Amino acid sequence: MMMEKWRASRRFLRCSAAVSLFDRILTPTSANSACNSAFGFVNHRGSQLCNENQKRKIGTCFHFLRGDRDTTLRTSMGTGIGSTVGLQHRCFGSAASKVQRNPLFSTLNSDDISYFKGVLGEKNVIQDEDKLMIANTDWMRKYRGSSKLLLQPRSTEEISQILRYCNSRCLAVVPQGGNTGLVGGSVPVFDEVVINLSLMNNVISFDKVSGILVCEAGCILENLMTYLDTQGFIMPLDLGAKGSCQIGGNVSTNAGGLRLVRYGSLHGNVLGVEVVLANGDVLDMLGALRKDNTGYDLKHLFIGSEGSLGIVTKVSILTPPQLSAVNLAFLACKDYYSCQKLLVEAKRKLGEILSAFEFLDNLAMDLVLNHLEGVRNPLPPSMHDFYVLIETTGSDEAHSKEKLEAFLLHAMEVGLISDGVLAQDINQALSFWRVREGLSEALLKVGACYKYDLSLPIEKLYNLVQEMRERLGASAKVIAYGHLGDGNLHLNISTPQYDDKILAQIEPFVYEWTSMHRGSISAEHGLGLMKANEIFYSKSTNVFSIAREMQNNLDTDLCTYWNMEVRAKRLS
Amino acid sequence: MKIMVAIKRVVDYAVKIRVKPDKSGVETQNVKMSMNPFCEIALEEALRIKESGMASEVVAVSMGPAQCVDTLRTGLAMGADRGIHVEATGALFPLSVAKLLRALVEVEKPGLLILGKQAIDDDCNQTGQMIAGLLNWPQGTFASKVVLDKEKHEVMVDREIDGGLETLCLDLPAVITTDLRLNQPRYATLPNIMKAKSKVIKKFTPQDLNVEIKSDMEVVQVTEPPKRKAGVIVSSVDELVDKLKNEAHVI
């Protein structure tokens, strides 16, 4: 019994793991000691020292990890399966979580490797350094783990066996999909075993009448889109990372994306999931029914749980029919107030055909034009302050075009839009989307980027950007863009290098500001490693406690947001 | 000088086309249709010539069913001054199109006729050459650069040919067909879309132009190319050698 609770927390000590580029493999003993000496990490409870140390550590991390790394790393933004971290300290407003490897977790030995090889076969147990390097590093190159083992199961049964074994051996694991997450949730923190679902990429069934797709969690989103295209349907979500991200990860992160304003969130579109719990039990909630009111709908716990409650292995999702009339307009507005009014008007005048409403400001446009290849300004040259992308999807080309043109011309007449272009064919539409979707990539190219994904009341959204600009002055560029239709701001602060002084100006100010306006510190990216600590800015403590109780009941070992010292207390 | 540009309404370049189950053609119902990319380039070139002051008017012409008017509106939104729609149902092969264009040239009397090098639905690459023949005008096909000399009444055209680039000097009036690298077409801005609503599109029928559309060609069947077979991962060098020897017969 004790053992079970013991295993319940799978986060463990990180030390110089992230710092040294070359020192990927750490032995537990060196880790423990190096940590304390090298960076003066203090293991005291409630110590405020952790703030300083964390920042310094992260500063050094980024310094090493940033730059012209591995070209094999995928270059798309998005979300992935997350695994989050248990914390030794609850340091509010710290740059990143202060994590320490829990000595209760075991380390790999050769028996473990043999067992895994027995279950998965030789080929799918990977210890090759180059492949591990890729699996250990996230897309933003901000986080690097030191895992020594990568497993690639091909079926739910194999995952169940692996997890049952890891549970019994007290080995920590991290589930991984496309590894496109932006909050460090898809890579190991220390030497967790990486369970990568890429080989589970089969479409199990598709019902052409209802549009319900059942597939394995490792299917890449873009491949699903291509498959559905041949059937006359589309995926209800779309994000810049679609070429690499996997549906299991999207579901585990409750990914938002560009079309949420039209099709809603995954909570509404996912009809069922199959998950494997930490102890190896398989939960079959893979219903393919539109309506099923038979008791608590537990799948919602797993959607957005970032891998902390179980590994999603199959997904059943409702896909909308593909409509032929898609139109895209790229517009310029003179101020933020016009953008807001435009949104209100668009919802009313375009109504049922509105399928995306995105915005970016002039600094974002500058960035993309200067740093991304093959991108041209859709509008005639002359800088505007705000740009808005409006997409409509309808079933009748003539009707949609008429509606959209009428709306745009009216908006122009009343001064809501200062200029705009309408895409005349699909290629033009793709090049407009490239401007918006390429922002993450462009940001990585110019240097260091502090990325924040916030949900805020639409009227107040841009005030944060302006205040941040005042705070930072000339030391950093504040770039803003996002899903204005959902009230989701992607705030990016771009500096030539990672700098603790700048970070101190940003955090905790940005979280406090968000909290003050009852916003969310993570609209769609999830908490991961980056914001695990900051959950209290958007969730009250009693809500958090109930959530943790639920997690304990599921006896999860995978990973936890929760404070490990509390867990340790419970064991004794 | 007037420039006439012929534009064609085709299945959008980015759409994954499907063959109709009865193999009579490609599925065009419920599929996005747009202006042929080469025709866009042709129109863009005409607009640039006009903007440089060497032409007074750009007229866009399209032939086909009623929906061609949408494509013409796009052309007008890009900046063409007037549109002409020749309404014809049924298949229009290049020779018919060339004959209709000849009739229109006699009406409009342009100094330059610019077309896309080919349409992406039939890939014929014939209309420009045929109309030049019918009109007995010089032709500069696969143009990747066009430089007009108004005084000398001629145009220098760089052509993309197999060996590289060939530069021709043509007397006006002439026919030019455009290739991909000639220019990057502009987008249709909202103010121009607004203006386009009041621009005129004149309608003709083949009878008005005294052209009889009869085709001596008939599409018998359209099939998809054979699907690419998946690659096979071999497990050893011996197996590879064996396959090369016995299956592919290359060694």
Chai-1 contact restraints between the chains, C-beta under 6 A:
chainA,res_idxA,chainB,res_idxB,connection_type,confidence,min_distance_angstrom,max_distance_angstrom,comment,restraint_id
A,S324,B,N30,contact,1.0,0.0,6.0,A-B,restraint_1
A,P378,B,Y187,contact,1.0,0.0,6.0,A-B,restraint_2
A,L408,B,L190,contact,1.0,0.0,6.0,A-B,restraint_3
A,L409,B,M194,contact,1.0,0.0,6.0,A-B,restraint_4
A,M412,B,L190,contact,1.0,0.0,6.0,A-B,restraint_5
A,G420,B,L190,contact,1.0,0.0,6.0,A-B,restraint_6
A,V421,B,Y187,contact,1.0,0.0,6.0,A-B,restraint_7
A,V421,B,T189,contact,1.0,0.0,6.0,A-B,restraint_8
A,L422,B,A188,contact,1.0,0.0,6.0,A-B,restraint_9
A,Q424,B,T74,contact,1.0,0.0,6.0,A-B,restraint_10
A,Q424,B,A188,contact,1.0,0.0,6.0,A-B,restraint_11
A,D425,B,D12,contact,1.0,0.0,6.0,A-B,restraint_12
A,D425,B,S34,contact,1.0,0.0,6.0,A-B,restraint_13
A,I426,B,D12,contact,1.0,0.0,6.0,A-B,restraint_14
A,I426,B,A14,contact,1.0,0.0,6.0,A-B,restraint_15
A,N427,B,Y13,contact,1.0,0.0,6.0,A-B,restraint_16
A,N427,B,A14,contact,1.0,0.0,6.0,A-B,restraint_17
